[in-house]
């Protein structure tokens, strides 16, 4: 007769055999503790924010993103009409939201 194994017991056995995984995780944690990459990224972000670079990037994306979508729509019309039509609709909505002065748009 085949003995049924309990799933909890099998999982516990597998977890008990993970000494190698724990050693690997400890090594990875040691390596991550030695790096100051996070601090460098935060400092670079703060510098870019203070200099106004992020504001300019957001403004250009807001202003010219609709044009990029419209160009993408034109390119896709030759391959797939539905994707091109969807991109064209999204470009129209983008342009409407950017230039709309009504209370509805200010949500």
PDB file as gemmi writes it, atoms N, CA and C in Angstrom:
CRYST1    1.000    1.000    1.000  90.00  90.00  90.00 P 1                      
ATOM      1  N   UNK A   1       0.825  -1.164   0.000  1.00  0.00           N  
ATOM      2  CA  UNK A   1       0.000   0.000   0.000  1.00  0.00           C  
ATOM      3  C   UNK A   1       0.890   1.255   0.000  1.00  0.00           C  
ATOM      4  N   UNK A   2       0.554   2.212  -0.844  1.00  0.00           N  
ATOM      5  CA  UNK A   2       1.340   3.424  -0.985  1.00  0.00           C  
ATOM      6  C   UNK A   2       0.996   4.366   0.165  1.00  0.00           C  
ATOM      7  N   UNK A   3       2.030   4.849   0.818  1.00  0.00           N  
ATOM      8  CA  UNK A   3       1.839   5.737   1.950  1.00  0.00           C  
ATOM      9  C   UNK A   3       1.659   7.165   1.448  1.00  0.00           C  
ATOM     10  N   UNK A   4       0.569   7.810   1.893  1.00  0.00           N  
ATOM     11  CA  UNK A   4       0.339   9.201   1.515  1.00  0.00           C  
ATOM     12  C   UNK A   4       1.196  10.093   2.397  1.00  0.00           C  
ATOM     13  N   UNK A   5       1.837  11.035   1.796  1.00  0.00           N  
ATOM     14  CA  UNK A   5       2.648  11.954   2.580  1.00  0.00           C  
ATOM     15  C   UNK A   5       1.863  13.235   2.817  1.00  0.00           C  
ATOM     16  N   UNK A   6       2.005  13.732   3.972  1.00  0.00           N  
ATOM     17  CA  UNK A   6       1.332  14.969   4.335  1.00  0.00           C  
ATOM     18  C   UNK A   6       2.076  16.132   3.677  1.00  0.00           C  
ATOM     19  N   UNK A   7       1.342  17.046   3.105  1.00  0.00           N  
ATOM     20  CA  UNK A   7       1.956  18.161   2.389  1.00  0.00           C  
ATOM     21  C   UNK A   7       2.741  19.057   3.337  1.00  0.00           C  
ATOM     22  N   UNK A   8       2.236  19.257   4.532  1.00  0.00           N  
ATOM     23  CA  UNK A   8       2.936  20.107   5.485  1.00  0.00           C  
ATOM     24  C   UNK A   8       4.270  19.498   5.890  1.00  0.00           C  
ATOM     25  N   UNK A   9       4.298  18.193   6.040  1.00  0.00           N  
ATOM     26  CA  UNK A   9       5.540  17.518   6.419  1.00  0.00           C  
ATOM     27  C   UNK A   9       6.553  17.621   5.285  1.00  0.00           C  
ATOM     28  N   UNK A  10       6.083  17.461   4.044  1.00  0.00           N  
ATOM     29  CA  UNK A  10       6.982  17.560   2.893  1.00  0.00           C  
ATOM     30  C   UNK A  10       7.552  18.964   2.763  1.00  0.00           C  
ATOM     31  N   UNK A  11       6.722  19.958   2.975  1.00  0.00           N  
ATOM     32  CA  UNK A  11       7.191  21.343   2.879  1.00  0.00           C  
ATOM     33  C   UNK A  11       8.208  21.619   3.976  1.00  0.00           C  
ATOM     34  N   UNK A  12       7.938  21.112   5.178  1.00  0.00           N  
ATOM     35  CA  UNK A  12       8.875  21.314   6.276  1.00  0.00           C  
ATOM     36  C   UNK A  12      10.219  20.650   5.981  1.00  0.00           C  
ATOM     37  N   UNK A  13      10.178  19.458   5.382  1.00  0.00           N  
ATOM     38  CA  UNK A  13      11.412  18.771   5.032  1.00  0.00           C  
ATOM     39  C   UNK A  13      12.204  19.587   4.010  1.00  0.00           C  
ATOM     40  N   UNK A  14      11.488  20.141   3.035  1.00  0.00           N  
ATOM     41  CA  UNK A  14      12.173  20.953   2.027  1.00  0.00           C  
ATOM     42  C   UNK A  14      12.765  22.211   2.637  1.00  0.00           C  
ATOM     43  N   UNK A  15      12.023  22.834   3.543  1.00  0.00           N  
ATOM     44  CA  UNK A  15      12.526  24.054   4.161  1.00  0.00           C  
ATOM     45  C   UNK A  15      13.703  23.775   5.081  1.00  0.00           C  
ATOM     46  N   UNK A  16      13.740  22.610   5.673  1.00  0.00           N  
ATOM     47  CA  UNK A  16      14.867  22.258   6.530  1.00  0.00           C  
ATOM     48  C   UNK A  16      16.149  22.064   5.718  1.00  0.00           C  
ATOM     49  N   UNK A  17      16.017  21.735   4.460  1.00  0.00           N  
ATOM     50  CA  UNK A  17      17.173  21.484   3.611  1.00  0.00           C  
ATOM     51  C   UNK A  17      17.678  22.744   2.913  1.00  0.00           C  
ATOM     52  N   UNK A  18      17.248  23.910   3.335  1.00  0.00           N  
ATOM     53  CA  UNK A  18      17.593  25.134   2.627  1.00  0.00           C  
ATOM     54  C   UNK A  18      18.753  25.871   3.274  1.00  0.00           C  
ATOM     55  N   UNK A  19      19.705  25.175   3.825  1.00  0.00           N  
ATOM     56  CA  UNK A  19      20.881  25.831   4.390  1.00  0.00           C  
ATOM     57  C   UNK A  19      21.653  26.575   3.311  1.00  0.00           C  
ATOM     58  N   UNK A  20      21.703  25.986   2.135  1.00  0.00           N  
ATOM     59  CA  UNK A  20      22.404  26.629   1.030  1.00  0.00           C  
ATOM     60  C   UNK A  20      21.724  27.946   0.660  1.00  0.00           C  
ATOM     61  N   UNK A  21      20.393  27.953   0.626  1.00  0.00           N  
ATOM     62  CA  UNK A  21      19.664  29.175   0.303  1.00  0.00           C  
ATOM     63  C   UNK A  21      19.919  30.256   1.343  1.00  0.00           C  
ATOM     64  N   UNK A  22      19.962  29.862   2.619  1.00  0.00           N  
ATOM     65  CA  UNK A  22      20.217  30.841   3.670  1.00  0.00           C  
ATOM     66  C   UNK A  22      21.620  31.412   3.555  1.00  0.00           C  
ATOM     67  N   UNK A  23      22.592  30.569   3.212  1.00  0.00           N  
ATOM     68  CA  UNK A  23      23.956  31.055   3.023  1.00  0.00           C  
ATOM     69  C   UNK A  23      24.011  32.022   1.850  1.00  0.00           C  
ATOM     70  N   UNK A  24      23.317  31.669   0.772  1.00  0.00           N  
ATOM     71  CA  UNK A  24      23.298  32.526  -0.409  1.00  0.00           C  
ATOM     72  C   UNK A  24      22.632  33.863  -0.096  1.00  0.00           C  
ATOM     73  N   UNK A  25      21.519  33.830   0.614  1.00  0.00           N  
ATOM     74  CA  UNK A  25      20.842  35.070   0.979  1.00  0.00           C  
ATOM     75  C   UNK A  25      21.704  35.934   1.883  1.00  0.00           C  
ATOM     76  N   UNK A  26      22.429  35.316   2.796  1.00  0.00           N  
ATOM     77  CA  UNK A  26      23.295  36.107   3.670  1.00  0.00           C  
ATOM     78  C   UNK A  26      24.415  36.772   2.863  1.00  0.00           C  
ATOM     79  N   UNK A  27      24.952  36.052   1.879  1.00  0.00           N  
ATOM     80  CA  UNK A  27      25.992  36.640   1.024  1.00  0.00           C  
ATOM     81  C   UNK A  27      25.436  37.810   0.205  1.00  0.00           C  
ATOM     82  N   UNK A  28      24.221  37.637  -0.330  1.00  0.00           N  
ATOM     83  CA  UNK A  28      23.601  38.702  -1.117  1.00  0.00           C  
ATOM     84  C   UNK A  28      23.340  39.918  -0.239  1.00  0.00           C  
ATOM     85  N   UNK A  29      22.855  39.683   0.968  1.00  0.00           N  
ATOM     86  CA  UNK A  29      22.614  40.801   1.885  1.00  0.00           C  
ATOM     87  C   UNK A  29      23.904  41.512   2.233  1.00  0.00           C  
ATOM     88  N   UNK A  30      24.980  40.772   2.432  1.00  0.00           N  
ATOM     89  CA  UNK A  30      26.267  41.387   2.713  1.00  0.00           C  
ATOM     90  C   UNK A  30      26.723  42.261   1.555  1.00  0.00           C  
ATOM     91  N   UNK A  31      26.555  41.759   0.332  1.00  0.00           N  
ATOM     92  CA  UNK A  31      26.947  42.546  -0.841  1.00  0.00           C  
ATOM     93  C   UNK A  31      26.097  43.805  -0.978  1.00  0.00           C  
ATOM     94  N   UNK A  32      24.802  43.676  -0.720  1.00  0.00           N  
ATOM     95  CA  UNK A  32      23.938  44.844  -0.836  1.00  0.00           C  
ATOM     96  C   UNK A  32      24.230  45.870   0.250  1.00  0.00           C  
ATOM     97  N   UNK A  33      24.637  45.413   1.406  1.00  0.00           N  
ATOM     98  CA  UNK A  33      24.982  46.347   2.473  1.00  0.00           C  
ATOM     99  C   UNK A  33      26.248  47.124   2.154  1.00  0.00           C  
ATOM    100  N   UNK A  34      27.126  46.521   1.371  1.00  0.00           N  
ATOM    101  CA  UNK A  34      28.386  47.178   1.033  1.00  0.00           C  
ATOM    102  C   UNK A  34      28.209  48.265  -0.029  1.00  0.00           C  
ATOM    103  N   UNK A  35      27.122  48.214  -0.783  1.00  0.00           N  
ATOM    104  CA  UNK A  35      26.944  49.189  -1.861  1.00  0.00           C  
ATOM    105  C   UNK A  35      26.148  50.375  -1.366  1.00  0.00           C  
ATOM    106  N   UNK A  36      26.453  51.508  -1.901  1.00  0.00           N  
ATOM    107  CA  UNK A  36      25.698  52.711  -1.577  1.00  0.00           C  
ATOM    108  C   UNK A  36      24.987  53.235  -2.826  1.00  0.00           C  
ATOM    109  N   UNK A  37      24.552  52.303  -3.650  1.00  0.00           N  
ATOM    110  CA  UNK A  37      23.885  52.648  -4.893  1.00  0.00           C  
ATOM    111  C   UNK A  37      22.571  53.382  -4.624  1.00  0.00           C  
ATOM    112  N   UNK A  38      21.839  52.938  -3.612  1.00  0.00           N  
ATOM    113  CA  UNK A  38      20.576  53.589  -3.297  1.00  0.00           C  
ATOM    114  C   UNK A  38      20.783  55.053  -2.930  1.00  0.00           C  
ATOM    115  N   UNK A  39      21.810  55.314  -2.145  1.00  0.00           N  
ATOM    116  CA  UNK A  39      22.090  56.691  -1.756  1.00  0.00           C  
ATOM    117  C   UNK A  39      22.476  57.534  -2.966  1.00  0.00           C  
ATOM    118  N   UNK A  40      23.235  56.940  -3.879  1.00  0.00           N  
ATOM    119  CA  UNK A  40      23.623  57.670  -5.086  1.00  0.00           C  
ATOM    120  C   UNK A  40      22.408  57.992  -5.948  1.00  0.00           C  
ATOM    121  N   UNK A  41      21.496  57.022  -6.084  1.00  0.00           N  
ATOM    122  CA  UNK A  41      20.291  57.262  -6.876  1.00  0.00           C  
ATOM    123  C   UNK A  41      19.423  58.343  -6.254  1.00  0.00           C  
ATOM    124  N   UNK A  42      19.273  58.310  -4.953  1.00  0.00           N  
ATOM    125  CA  UNK A  42      18.466  59.318  -4.265  1.00  0.00           C  
ATOM    126  C   UNK A  42      19.104  60.695  -4.421  1.00  0.00           C  
ATOM    127  N   UNK A  43      20.418  60.762  -4.289  1.00  0.00           N  
ATOM    128  CA  UNK A  43      21.109  62.041  -4.452  1.00  0.00           C  
ATOM    129  C   UNK A  43      20.961  62.578  -5.875  1.00  0.00           C  
ATOM    130  N   UNK A  44      21.090  61.703  -6.864  1.00  0.00           N  
ATOM    131  CA  UNK A  44      20.943  62.138  -8.256  1.00  0.00           C  
ATOM    132  C   UNK A  44      19.520  62.612  -8.525  1.00  0.00           C  
ATOM    133  N   UNK A  45      18.537  61.909  -7.956  1.00  0.00           N  
ATOM    134  CA  UNK A  45      17.139  62.326  -8.123  1.00  0.00           C  
ATOM    135  C   UNK A  45      16.902  63.690  -7.485  1.00  0.00           C  
ATOM    136  N   UNK A  46      17.435  63.900  -6.296  1.00  0.00           N  
ATOM    137  CA  UNK A  46      17.254  65.185  -5.623  1.00  0.00           C  
ATOM    138  C   UNK A  46      17.936  66.315  -6.397  1.00  0.00           C  
ATOM    139  N   UNK A  47      19.118  66.044  -6.950  1.00  0.00           N  
ATOM    140  CA  UNK A  47      19.810  67.055  -7.752  1.00  0.00           C  
ATOM    141  C   UNK A  47      19.022  67.408  -9.006  1.00  0.00           C  
ATOM    142  N   UNK A  48      18.491  66.385  -9.666  1.00  0.00           N  
ATOM    143  CA  UNK A  48      17.713  66.635 -10.880  1.00  0.00           C  
ATOM    144  C   UNK A  48      16.426  67.382 -10.554  1.00  0.00           C  
ATOM    145  N   UNK A  49      15.831  67.069  -9.436  1.00  0.00           N  
ATOM    146  CA  UNK A  49      14.601  67.749  -9.029  1.00  0.00           C  
ATOM    147  C   UNK A  49      14.885  69.201  -8.666  1.00  0.00           C  
ATOM    148  N   UNK A  50      15.987  69.430  -7.973  1.00  0.00           N  
ATOM    149  CA  UNK A  50      16.344  70.790  -7.568  1.00  0.00           C  
ATOM    150  C   UNK A  50      16.717  71.653  -8.766  1.00  0.00           C  
ATOM    151  N   UNK A  51      17.334  71.077  -9.774  1.00  0.00           N  
ATOM    152  CA  UNK A  51      17.747  71.861 -10.929  1.00  0.00           C  
ATOM    153  C   UNK A  51      16.604  72.131 -11.903  1.00  0.00           C  
ATOM    154  N   UNK A  52      15.463  71.480 -11.712  1.00  0.00           N  
ATOM    155  CA  UNK A  52      14.326  71.687 -12.598  1.00  0.00           C  
ATOM    156  C   UNK A  52      14.309  70.769 -13.798  1.00  0.00           C  
ATOM    157  N   UNK A  53      15.234  69.845 -13.863  1.00  0.00           N  
ATOM    158  CA  UNK A  53      15.307  68.942 -15.002  1.00  0.00           C  
ATOM    159  C   UNK A  53      14.087  68.031 -15.071  1.00  0.00           C  
ATOM    160  N   UNK A  54      13.661  67.509 -13.939  1.00  0.00           N  
ATOM    161  CA  UNK A  54      12.488  66.620 -13.937  1.00  0.00           C  
ATOM    162  C   UNK A  54      11.231  67.367 -14.358  1.00  0.00           C  
ATOM    163  N   UNK A  55      11.122  68.616 -13.955  1.00  0.00           N  
ATOM    164  CA  UNK A  55       9.976  69.422 -14.368  1.00  0.00           C  
ATOM    165  C   UNK A  55       9.946  69.624 -15.876  1.00  0.00           C  
ATOM    166  N   UNK A  56      11.119  69.872 -16.465  1.00  0.00           N  
ATOM    167  CA  UNK A  56      11.199  70.044 -17.918  1.00  0.00           C  
ATOM    168  C   UNK A  56      10.831  68.756 -18.643  1.00  0.00           C  
ATOM    169  N   UNK A  57      11.330  67.627 -18.125  1.00  0.00           N  
ATOM    170  CA  UNK A  57      11.024  66.347 -18.759  1.00  0.00           C  
ATOM    171  C   UNK A  57       9.530  66.076 -18.714  1.00  0.00           C  
ATOM    172  N   UNK A  58       8.909  66.313 -17.562  1.00  0.00           N  
ATOM    173  CA  UNK A  58       7.463  66.103 -17.439  1.00  0.00           C  
ATOM    174  C   UNK A  58       6.686  67.029 -18.371  1.00  0.00           C  
ATOM    175  N   UNK A  59       7.151  68.261 -18.498  1.00  0.00           N  
ATOM    176  CA  UNK A  59       6.475  69.215 -19.383  1.00  0.00           C  
ATOM    177  C   UNK A  59       6.564  68.767 -20.842  1.00  0.00           C  
ATOM    178  N   UNK A  60       7.742  68.342 -21.271  1.00  0.00           N  
ATOM    179  CA  UNK A  60       7.893  67.889 -22.649  1.00  0.00           C  
ATOM    180  C   UNK A  60       7.070  66.633 -22.924  1.00  0.00           C  
ATOM    181  N   UNK A  61       7.010  65.732 -21.970  1.00  0.00           N  
ATOM    182  CA  UNK A  61       6.186  64.535 -22.155  1.00  0.00           C  
ATOM    183  C   UNK A  61       4.717  64.924 -22.259  1.00  0.00           C  
ATOM    184  N   UNK A  62       4.301  65.845 -21.406  1.00  0.00           N  
ATOM    185  CA  UNK A  62       2.906  66.283 -21.438  1.00  0.00           C  
ATOM    186  C   UNK A  62       2.580  66.984 -22.756  1.00  0.00           C  
ATOM    187  N   UNK A  63       3.495  67.824 -23.216  1.00  0.00           N  
ATOM    188  CA  UNK A  63       3.228  68.598 -24.431  1.00  0.00           C  
ATOM    189  C   UNK A  63       3.333  67.769 -25.709  1.00  0.00           C  
ATOM    190  N   UNK A  64       4.340  66.928 -25.802  1.00  0.00           N  
ATOM    191  CA  UNK A  64       4.619  66.243 -27.058  1.00  0.00           C  
ATOM    192  C   UNK A  64       4.291  64.752 -27.055  1.00  0.00           C  
ATOM    193  N   UNK A  65       3.788  64.223 -25.967  1.00  0.00           N  
ATOM    194  CA  UNK A  65       3.443  62.813 -25.911  1.00  0.00           C  
ATOM    195  C   UNK A  65       2.318  62.441 -26.856  1.00  0.00           C  
ATOM    196  N   UNK A  66       1.347  63.338 -26.992  1.00  0.00           N  
ATOM    197  CA  UNK A  66       0.236  63.099 -27.913  1.00  0.00           C  
ATOM    198  C   UNK A  66       0.705  63.011 -29.360  1.00  0.00           C  
ATOM    199  N   UNK A  67       1.699  63.852 -29.703  1.00  0.00           N  
ATOM    200  CA  UNK A  67       2.239  63.797 -31.060  1.00  0.00           C  
ATOM    201  C   UNK A  67       2.911  62.443 -31.328  1.00  0.00           C  
ATOM    202  N   UNK A  68       3.643  61.958 -30.340  1.00  0.00           N  
ATOM    203  CA  UNK A  68       4.287  60.653 -30.505  1.00  0.00           C  
ATOM    204  C   UNK A  68       3.254  59.548 -30.673  1.00  0.00           C  
ATOM    205  N   UNK A  69       2.163  59.629 -29.916  1.00  0.00           N  
ATOM    206  CA  UNK A  69       1.102  58.629 -30.075  1.00  0.00           C  
ATOM    207  C   UNK A  69       0.461  58.720 -31.453  1.00  0.00           C  
ATOM    208  N   UNK A  70       0.274  59.941 -31.949  1.00  0.00           N  
ATOM    209  CA  UNK A  70      -0.329  60.103 -33.273  1.00  0.00           C  
ATOM    210  C   UNK A  70       0.588  59.557 -34.365  1.00  0.00           C  
ATOM    211  N   UNK A  71       1.883  59.787 -34.233  1.00  0.00           N  
ATOM    212  CA  UNK A  71       2.825  59.242 -35.211  1.00  0.00           C  
ATOM    213  C   UNK A  71       2.818  57.720 -35.143  1.00  0.00           C  
ATOM    214  N   UNK A  72       2.784  57.176 -33.930  1.00  0.00           N  
ATOM    215  CA  UNK A  72       2.694  55.726 -33.778  1.00  0.00           C  
ATOM    216  C   UNK A  72       1.421  55.181 -34.389  1.00  0.00           C  
ATOM    217  N   UNK A  73       0.325  55.926 -34.245  1.00  0.00           N  
ATOM    218  CA  UNK A  73      -0.942  55.502 -34.851  1.00  0.00           C  
ATOM    219  C   UNK A  73      -0.819  55.465 -36.366  1.00  0.00           C  
ATOM    220  N   UNK A  74      -0.189  56.494 -36.943  1.00  0.00           N  
ATOM    221  CA  UNK A  74      -0.006  56.527 -38.391  1.00  0.00           C  
ATOM    222  C   UNK A  74       0.841  55.374 -38.887  1.00  0.00           C  
ATOM    223  N   UNK A  75       1.844  55.018 -38.111  1.00  0.00           N  
ATOM    224  CA  UNK A  75       2.691  53.893 -38.506  1.00  0.00           C  
ATOM    225  C   UNK A  75       1.942  52.569 -38.411  1.00  0.00           C  
ATOM    226  N   UNK A  76       1.085  52.443 -37.413  1.00  0.00           N  
ATOM    227  CA  UNK A  76       0.382  51.178 -37.220  1.00  0.00           C  
ATOM    228  C   UNK A  76      -0.819  51.005 -38.144  1.00  0.00           C  
ATOM    229  N   UNK A  77      -1.309  52.072 -38.770  1.00  0.00           N  
ATOM    230  CA  UNK A  77      -2.455  51.920 -39.663  1.00  0.00           C  
ATOM    231  C   UNK A  77      -2.149  50.965 -40.813  1.00  0.00           C  
ATOM    232  N   UNK A  78      -0.912  50.946 -41.270  1.00  0.00           N  
ATOM    233  CA  UNK A  78      -0.540  50.052 -42.353  1.00  0.00           C  
ATOM    234  C   UNK A  78      -0.495  48.589 -41.942  1.00  0.00           C  
ATOM    235  N   UNK A  79      -0.217  48.330 -40.680  1.00  0.00           N  
ATOM    236  CA  UNK A  79      -0.091  46.947 -40.214  1.00  0.00           C  
ATOM    237  C   UNK A  79      -1.383  46.427 -39.617  1.00  0.00           C  
ATOM    238  N   UNK A  80      -1.966  47.204 -38.724  1.00  0.00           N  
ATOM    239  CA  UNK A  80      -3.171  46.761 -38.041  1.00  0.00           C  
ATOM    240  C   UNK A  80      -4.061  47.978 -37.819  1.00  0.00           C  
ATOM    241  N   UNK A  81      -5.210  47.967 -38.440  1.00  0.00           N  
ATOM    242  CA  UNK A  81      -6.118  49.107 -38.374  1.00  0.00           C  
ATOM    243  C   UNK A  81      -6.596  49.360 -36.950  1.00  0.00           C  
ATOM    244  N   UNK A  82      -6.862  48.311 -36.197  1.00  0.00           N  
ATOM    245  CA  UNK A  82      -7.432  48.478 -34.858  1.00  0.00           C  
ATOM    246  C   UNK A  82      -6.417  49.056 -33.876  1.00  0.00           C  
ATOM    247  N   UNK A  83      -5.169  48.638 -33.963  1.00  0.00           N  
ATOM    248  CA  UNK A  83      -4.150  49.222 -33.081  1.00  0.00           C  
ATOM    249  C   UNK A  83      -3.926  50.682 -33.446  1.00  0.00           C  
ATOM    250  N   UNK A  84      -3.880  50.978 -34.732  1.00  0.00           N  
ATOM    251  CA  UNK A  84      -3.726  52.357 -35.169  1.00  0.00           C  
ATOM    252  C   UNK A  84      -4.883  53.219 -34.723  1.00  0.00           C  
ATOM    253  N   UNK A  85      -6.096  52.684 -34.820  1.00  0.00           N  
ATOM    254  CA  UNK A  85      -7.267  53.440 -34.386  1.00  0.00           C  
ATOM    255  C   UNK A  85      -7.242  53.665 -32.879  1.00  0.00           C  
ATOM    256  N   UNK A  86      -6.835  52.652 -32.121  1.00  0.00           N  
ATOM    257  CA  UNK A  86      -6.753  52.800 -30.661  1.00  0.00           C  
ATOM    258  C   UNK A  86      -5.720  53.859 -30.283  1.00  0.00           C  
ATOM    259  N   UNK A  87      -4.553  53.832 -30.934  1.00  0.00           N  
ATOM    260  CA  UNK A  87      -3.534  54.841 -30.653  1.00  0.00           C  
ATOM    261  C   UNK A  87      -3.996  56.240 -31.036  1.00  0.00           C  
ATOM    262  N   UNK A  88      -4.754  56.337 -32.123  1.00  0.00           N  
ATOM    263  CA  UNK A  88      -5.273  57.635 -32.535  1.00  0.00           C  
ATOM    264  C   UNK A  88      -6.281  58.174 -31.528  1.00  0.00           C  
ATOM    265  N   UNK A  89      -7.128  57.307 -31.002  1.00  0.00           N  
ATOM    266  CA  UNK A  89      -8.091  57.731 -29.981  1.00  0.00           C  
ATOM    267  C   UNK A  89      -7.363  58.175 -28.719  1.00  0.00           C  
ATOM    268  N   UNK A  90      -6.348  57.415 -28.310  1.00  0.00           N  
ATOM    269  CA  UNK A  90      -5.579  57.786 -27.123  1.00  0.00           C  
ATOM    270  C   UNK A  90      -4.871  59.120 -27.336  1.00  0.00           C  
ATOM    271  N   UNK A  91      -4.347  59.349 -28.530  1.00  0.00           N  
ATOM    272  CA  UNK A  91      -3.698  60.629 -28.833  1.00  0.00           C  
ATOM    273  C   UNK A  91      -4.704  61.769 -28.767  1.00  0.00           C  
ATOM    274  N   UNK A  92      -5.918  61.539 -29.248  1.00  0.00           N  
ATOM    275  CA  UNK A  92      -6.948  62.565 -29.171  1.00  0.00           C  
ATOM    276  C   UNK A  92      -7.343  62.870 -27.742  1.00  0.00           C  
ATOM    277  N   UNK A  93      -7.493  61.845 -26.925  1.00  0.00           N  
ATOM    278  CA  UNK A  93      -7.827  62.054 -25.515  1.00  0.00           C  
ATOM    279  C   UNK A  93      -6.688  62.779 -24.804  1.00  0.00           C  
ATOM    280  N   UNK A  94      -5.461  62.402 -25.127  1.00  0.00           N  
ATOM    281  CA  UNK A  94      -4.294  63.059 -24.539  1.00  0.00           C  
ATOM    282  C   UNK A  94      -4.309  64.551 -24.870  1.00  0.00           C  
ATOM    283  N   UNK A  95      -4.509  64.875 -26.138  1.00  0.00           N  
ATOM    284  CA  UNK A  95      -4.545  66.273 -26.546  1.00  0.00           C  
ATOM    285  C   UNK A  95      -5.677  67.039 -25.900  1.00  0.00           C  
ATOM    286  N   UNK A  96      -6.827  66.409 -25.754  1.00  0.00           N  
ATOM    287  CA  UNK A  96      -7.970  67.062 -25.118  1.00  0.00           C  
ATOM    288  C   UNK A  96      -7.677  67.347 -23.651  1.00  0.00           C  
ATOM    289  N   UNK A  97      -7.117  66.379 -22.954  1.00  0.00           N  
ATOM    290  CA  UNK A  97      -6.825  66.554 -21.529  1.00  0.00           C  
ATOM    291  C   UNK A  97      -5.753  67.611 -21.288  1.00  0.00           C  
ATOM    292  N   UNK A  98      -4.776  67.696 -22.167  1.00  0.00           N  
ATOM    293  CA  UNK A  98      -3.697  68.667 -21.985  1.00  0.00           C  
ATOM    294  C   UNK A  98      -4.193  70.087 -22.224  1.00  0.00           C  
ATOM    295  N   UNK A  99      -5.094  70.259 -23.180  1.00  0.00           N  
ATOM    296  CA  UNK A  99      -5.517  71.609 -23.565  1.00  0.00           C  
ATOM    297  C   UNK A  99      -6.889  72.011 -23.043  1.00  0.00           C  
ATOM    298  N   UNK A 100      -7.553  71.158 -22.295  1.00  0.00           N  
ATOM    299  CA  UNK A 100      -8.898  71.439 -21.821  1.00  0.00           C  
ATOM    300  C   UNK A 100      -8.869  72.388 -20.630  1.00  0.00           C  
ATOM    301  N   UNK A 101      -9.776  73.354 -20.599  1.00  0.00           N  
ATOM    302  CA  UNK A 101      -9.837  74.323 -19.523  1.00  0.00           C  
ATOM    303  C   UNK A 101     -11.089  74.179 -18.677  1.00  0.00           C  
ATOM    304  N   UNK A 102     -11.855  73.135 -18.841  1.00  0.00           N  
ATOM    305  CA  UNK A 102     -13.092  72.950 -18.087  1.00  0.00           C  
ATOM    306  C   UNK A 102     -12.816  72.318 -16.733  1.00  0.00           C  
ATOM    307  N   UNK A 103     -13.795  72.398 -15.833  1.00  0.00           N  
ATOM    308  CA  UNK A 103     -13.657  71.784 -14.526  1.00  0.00           C  
ATOM    309  C   UNK A 103     -13.566  70.264 -14.634  1.00  0.00           C  
ATOM    310  N   UNK A 104     -14.211  69.693 -15.658  1.00  0.00           N  
ATOM    311  CA  UNK A 104     -14.211  68.242 -15.825  1.00  0.00           C  
ATOM    312  C   UNK A 104     -12.784  67.732 -16.006  1.00  0.00           C  
ATOM    313  N   UNK A 105     -11.962  68.478 -16.719  1.00  0.00           N  
ATOM    314  CA  UNK A 105     -10.615  68.035 -17.023  1.00  0.00           C  
ATOM    315  C   UNK A 105      -9.655  68.190 -15.844  1.00  0.00           C  
ATOM    316  N   UNK A 106     -10.004  68.992 -14.882  1.00  0.00           N  
ATOM    317  CA  UNK A 106      -9.078  69.293 -13.795  1.00  0.00           C  
ATOM    318  C   UNK A 106      -9.111  68.271 -12.678  1.00  0.00           C  
ATOM    319  N   UNK A 107      -9.746  67.136 -12.864  1.00  0.00           N  
ATOM    320  CA  UNK A 107      -9.812  66.101 -11.825  1.00  0.00           C  
ATOM    321  C   UNK A 107      -8.487  65.549 -11.484  1.00  0.00           C  
TER     322      UNK A 107                                                      
END                                                                             
